[in-house]
Amino acid sequence: MLSFRVKNGKLKATSRPLPKLRQGWALVRVRLAGICNTDVELLHGYYDFRGVPGHEFVGTVEQLRGASTAKKNKWLRRRVCGEINISCRALGRRPICGFCRRGLKTHCAHRTVLGIIAHPGAYAEYLTLPLENLHIVPDGLSDEQAVFVEPLAAACEILDQVNVKEFRSAAVLGDGKLAQLIARVLRTAIPRVGMYGKNENKLALARRAGIQTKRVRGDASDLKRIAENFRLVVEAAGSPSGLALAQHIAEPRGTLVLKSTFHGAASAETWPIVVKEITVVGSRCGPFGKAIALLQSGKLDPTPLVARTFPLLHAPAAIRFARRPGVLKVLLKQ
């Protein structure tokens, strides 16, 4: 099968045999894969990654190993998306770790992560995942909608971590792919959501979704230019400057949710967290069921974020295009 590996900061095409299946695992033919900011950061050295990237996908189950007839009837030839964290139990490790015993599979002490940590990802014709990680895509959703389930679930995680009923307004820092989804998710639960970003075209896209926007420069001058404060701030700028600005606009006793992941360190003073007694919440993966239900409800349509779709064979060109300023979601299609 064709796949693309990260080598010396670039994507290189490789041909390799189909992956072997563990007991309880599925072979999935990838239909669409999404290019995420994390994938770009992997090329820059994030996690010292050297494998096949890609963790946003929709695909078709082609094979199962160790599944009952009932499970085969349920899953084979069905479109699926998949949770990316692979835990102790699925990896066959015994005894399972303390986090898994507490139900915190996404924090498994021995986990691998699709396309990020020690497990080949979706920039390939096929991938493997445990059956327990898969979710059937409803017939009413298109592939272009379903490929957003993983990042949309990450946005929905905020609704599980924070009681949004306590807030009448919220600010999202950043105007990129994840920030756009977060703002849309918050907009379904909070009356007023504001987005602070640098790209006018991206901000215009957010405004069409009912989100208030303000353009910023992404440097220290923003600390003087922004006077408004919020009880709930989500930092999804994907840059070191976002943390300082997030602390600046958070109200005393406010909540700051951190979503950015990037290669490198963020230099920021922490005294505002102490002085303003800000609650800081780290936020990563989220509930697939809620994301799928939100797509089915019609309250949120992520497809306007798609800038362009490339064939898998042109994955290096797709990555180069995704790096261009102003570009949002880029997809790879089989």
C-alpha positions in Angstrom: 0.0 0.0 0.0 1.0 3.6 -0.5 1.8 5.7 2.6 3.7 8.9 3.4 6.3 9.1 6.1 8.0 12.0 7.8 11.7 12.1 7.0 14.0 15.1 7.5 11.0 17.5 7.8 9.4 16.3 4.6 6.8 13.7 3.5 8.3 10.8 1.6 6.2 8.3 -0.4 6.7 4.6 0.6 5.3 1.3 -0.4 4.8 -1.3 2.3 2.7 -4.4 2.9 -0.8 -4.1 4.5 -0.5 -3.9 8.3 -1.1 -7.1 10.3 -4.1 -7.1 12.6 -4.2 -7.7 16.3 -7.1 -9.5 17.9 -10.1 -7.2 18.1 -8.6 -4.7 15.6 -9.9 -3.5 12.2 -8.3 -2.7 8.9 -9.7 0.5 7.6 -9.4 1.8 4.0 -9.0 5.6 4.3 -11.4 7.6 2.2 -10.6 11.1 3.4 -7.9 12.3 5.7 -7.6 15.8 7.2 -4.4 17.8 7.5 -4.2 19.2 11.0 -1.8 21.8 12.5 -0.4 19.0 14.6 0.6 17.2 11.4 2.5 20.3 10.3 4.2 20.6 13.7 5.3 16.9 13.4 7.2 17.9 10.3 8.9 20.7 12.4 10.0 18.1 15.0 7.0 17.9 17.3 7.3 14.6 19.4 10.5 13.8 17.3 8.1 12.1 15.0 9.4 9.8 12.2 6.4 7.7 11.1 3.2 8.1 9.0 1.2 11.1 10.2 -2.5 11.8 10.0 -5.2 11.3 12.7 -8.3 12.9 11.2 -10.0 10.4 8.9 -13.1 8.8 7.6 -12.8 5.3 6.1 -14.4 1.9 5.4 -13.8 -1.2 7.5 -12.3 -3.9 5.2 -11.2 -6.6 7.7 -11.7 -7.6 11.3 -9.7 -10.0 13.4 -11.2 -12.0 16.3 -14.7 -10.5 15.9 -17.9 -12.4 16.3 -20.3 -12.9 13.4 -22.6 -10.2 14.9 -19.7 -7.7 15.0 -18.7 -8.5 11.5 -22.2 -7.9 10.3 -22.3 -4.6 12.1 -18.9 -3.3 11.1 -17.7 -4.7 7.8 -18.1 -2.3 4.8 -19.3 0.5 7.1 -17.9 4.0 7.1 -16.1 4.9 10.3 -14.1 7.5 12.0 -11.8 6.7 14.9 -10.6 7.8 18.3 -6.8 8.2 18.1 -5.6 7.1 21.6 -4.8 3.3 21.7 -4.8 2.1 25.3 -3.3 -0.8 27.3 -6.1 -3.2 26.8 -6.2 -2.9 23.0 -2.4 -3.2 22.9 -2.6 -6.4 24.9 -0.7 -5.1 27.9 -1.5 -6.7 31.3 -2.1 -5.5 33.9 -3.7 -2.4 32.5 -2.4 0.9 33.9 -4.0 3.0 36.6 -5.3 5.6 34.2 -7.2 2.9 32.2 -8.6 1.4 35.4 -10.0 4.9 36.2 -11.5 5.1 32.7 -9.0 7.7 31.5 -8.1 5.8 28.3 -6.8 9.0 26.6 -4.2 9.3 29.3 -3.1 5.6 29.2 0.4 5.4 30.5 1.4 3.1 27.7 -0.8 4.5 24.9 0.1 4.9 21.3 -1.6 7.6 19.3 -2.7 7.3 15.6 -0.3 9.3 13.4 1.4 11.0 16.4 3.0 8.5 18.8 4.2 5.1 17.6 1.3 4.2 15.4 1.1 4.7 11.6 -1.6 7.3 10.7 -4.0 8.2 8.0 -1.7 9.5 5.3 -1.9 6.1 3.8 -4.3 3.9 1.8 -5.0 1.8 4.9 -4.7 2.1 8.7 -5.5 -0.1 11.7 -7.3 0.7 14.9 -8.9 -1.3 17.7 -12.6 -1.9 17.1 -13.3 -0.2 20.4 -11.9 3.0 18.9 -14.2 3.1 15.9 -17.5 5.0 15.5 -19.9 4.3 12.6 -20.6 7.3 10.5 -24.4 7.8 10.0 -25.6 7.6 6.4 -26.8 11.2 6.5 -23.3 12.6 6.9 -21.0 13.1 4.0 -17.3 12.1 4.0 -16.4 15.8 4.1 -18.4 16.2 7.3 -17.3 13.0 8.9 -13.6 13.8 8.4 -14.1 16.6 10.9 -15.4 14.4 13.7 -12.0 14.0 15.5 -11.2 17.8 15.7 -14.8 18.6 16.4 -14.8 16.2 19.3 -11.7 18.0 20.6 -13.8 21.2 20.5 -16.7 19.5 22.2 -14.4 18.4 25.1 -14.7 22.0 26.4 -18.4 21.5 27.0 -17.5 18.5 29.2 -14.8 20.3 31.1 -16.5 23.7 31.7 -20.1 24.4 32.8 -20.9 26.7 29.8 -24.3 27.6 31.4 -22.3 29.8 33.8 -21.1 32.0 30.9 -22.9 34.6 28.7 -19.9 35.3 26.6 -16.6 33.7 25.6 -13.5 34.5 23.7 -11.5 32.3 21.3 -8.0 33.3 20.5 -6.9 32.1 17.1 -8.7 31.9 13.7 -7.3 28.6 12.4 -9.0 25.2 11.9 -9.4 24.2 15.5 -10.3 27.7 16.7 -13.0 27.9 14.0 -14.5 24.7 15.3 -14.3 25.7 18.9 -16.0 29.0 18.3 -18.8 27.3 16.4 -19.3 24.7 19.2 -19.3 27.4 21.9 -21.8 29.4 19.8 -24.3 26.5 20.1 -24.3 26.9 23.9 -23.2 30.5 24.7 -25.1 33.6 23.5 -22.0 35.6 22.5 -18.7 34.2 21.2 -15.9 36.5 20.1 -12.9 35.4 18.0 -9.5 37.2 18.0 -7.4 36.4 14.9 -4.9 37.8 12.4 -6.4 36.8 9.1 -9.3 38.8 7.8 -10.6 36.1 5.4 -10.7 33.6 8.3 -12.4 36.1 10.5 -15.0 36.8 7.8 -15.8 33.0 7.7 -16.4 33.0 11.4 -18.7 36.1 11.2 -20.8 34.2 8.7 -21.3 31.6 11.4 -22.6 34.2 13.9 -19.3 34.8 15.7 -18.1 38.3 16.6 -14.5 38.9 15.5 -11.7 41.3 16.1 -8.4 41.5 14.2 -5.2 41.4 16.2 -1.5 41.5 15.3 -0.3 38.5 17.3 2.4 40.4 19.2 2.9 42.3 22.4 0.9 45.3 21.1 -2.3 43.3 21.4 -2.0 43.6 25.2 -2.6 47.3 25.0 -5.1 47.3 22.1 -7.7 44.9 23.7 -9.7 46.3 26.5 -12.5 43.8 26.8 -12.3 40.9 29.4 -14.1 37.5 29.4 -14.9 35.0 32.1 -14.2 32.2 29.6 -11.2 32.3 27.3 -10.1 29.5 25.0 -6.5 29.8 23.7 -6.2 28.1 20.3 -3.9 30.5 18.5 -1.2 27.8 17.9 1.6 30.3 18.7 3.6 31.2 21.8 2.0 34.7 21.9 -1.5 33.4 22.5 -0.9 32.4 26.1 0.1 35.9 27.2 -2.9 37.5 25.5 -5.3 34.8 26.9 -4.1 35.7 30.5 -4.6 39.4 29.7 -8.2 39.2 28.6 -9.3 36.6 31.2 -11.4 38.2 34.0 -10.4 37.7 37.7 -11.6 34.3 38.7 -12.2 33.5 35.1 -11.5 30.2 33.2 -8.7 29.8 30.6 -8.8 26.7 28.4 -5.6 25.8 26.6 -5.9 24.1 23.3 -2.7 25.0 21.4 0.0 22.4 20.7 3.1 23.5 18.9 6.8 22.6 18.6 8.8 24.8 20.9 8.3 26.7 24.2 5.9 29.5 25.1 7.5 32.4 27.0 4.9 33.9 29.3 4.7 35.4 32.7 2.5 33.4 35.1 1.8 36.1 37.7 -1.5 37.1 36.0 -2.8 33.5 36.7 -2.0 34.0 40.4 -3.0 37.6 40.8 -6.3 37.2 38.9 -6.8 33.6 40.3 -7.5 32.2 36.9 -8.5 28.6 36.6 -6.4 27.0 33.8 -7.7 23.9 32.0 -5.7 21.8 29.6 -7.9 20.3 26.9 -7.2 17.7 24.3 -9.3 14.9 22.8 -13.0 14.7 23.2 -16.3 12.8 22.8 -16.9 11.4 19.3 -20.6 10.7 20.1 -21.3 14.4 20.9 -19.4 15.5 17.8 -21.4 13.2 15.5 -24.7 14.2 17.1 -23.8 17.8 16.6 -23.2 17.2 12.9 -26.4 15.3 12.6 -28.4 18.1 14.3 -27.5 20.6 11.6 -26.5 23.2 14.2 -22.9 23.1 12.9 -21.5 22.7 9.4 -17.7 22.5 9.1 -17.5 22.0 5.4 -17.0 25.8 4.6 -13.6 25.4 6.3 -12.4 23.1 3.5 -10.0 25.0 1.3 -8.9 22.2 -1.1 -8.8 18.4 -1.6 -5.7 16.7 -3.0 -5.3 13.1 -4.0 -3.2 11.1 -1.5 -0.5 10.7 -4.1 0.0 14.5 -3.9 0.3 14.6 -0.1 3.6 16.6 -0.1 2.0 19.3 -2.3 -1.1 19.3 0.0 1.1 19.9 3.1 2.8 22.8 1.3 -0.6 24.3 0.4 -1.8 23.8 4.0 1.1 25.9 5.2 0.1 28.9 3.2 -1.2 31.9 5.2 -5.0 32.0 5.2 -5.5 28.4 4.3 -7.8 26.4 6.6 -8.7 22.7 6.1 -6.9 20.7 3.4 -8.0 17.1 2.7 -6.4 14.0 1.2 -8.6 11.8 -0.8 -8.2 8.2 -2.0 
